[in-house]
Amino acid sequence: MRWSSLFTVVGGVVVAAVGLFGLLSGHPWSAVPLALGSAIALREVRYLQRLRTGKIRER
């Protein structure tokens, strides 16, 4: 497990959680960080899955 990837996933989830909290609090612009944080975390998780299966080499 790469620490930078772990921090990227955790950071994306934290940003998404804050965006979700803001969205539920009635701030419609909080959907932007929610979408960005989710996309970053999902992209990194998919990268780690491809790396583990050997479909790509480490960057």
C-alpha positions, 0 to 999 in steps of 0.5 A, spaced: 500 500 500 502 506 498 501 512 503 500 517 498 494 513 495 491 512 502 492 519 503 489 521 497 483 516 498 482 519 505 482 526 503 477 525 497 472 522 502 473 527 507 472 532 502 466 529 500 463 528 507 464 535 508 460 537 501 455 532 503 454 535 510 454 542 507 449 539 501 444 537 507 445 543 511 442 547 505 448 549 501 447 547 494 454 549 492 456 544 496 455 539 491 461 541 487 466 539 493 462 533 494 462 531 486 470 532 486 472 529 492 468 523 490 471 522 483 478 523 486 477 518 491 474 513 486 479 514 481 485 513 486 481 506 488 480 504 481 488 505 480 490 501 486 485 495 483 488 496 477 495 496 480 494 490 484 491 486 478 497 487 474 494 491 469 498 497 469 505 498 472 506 503 478 507 510 476 
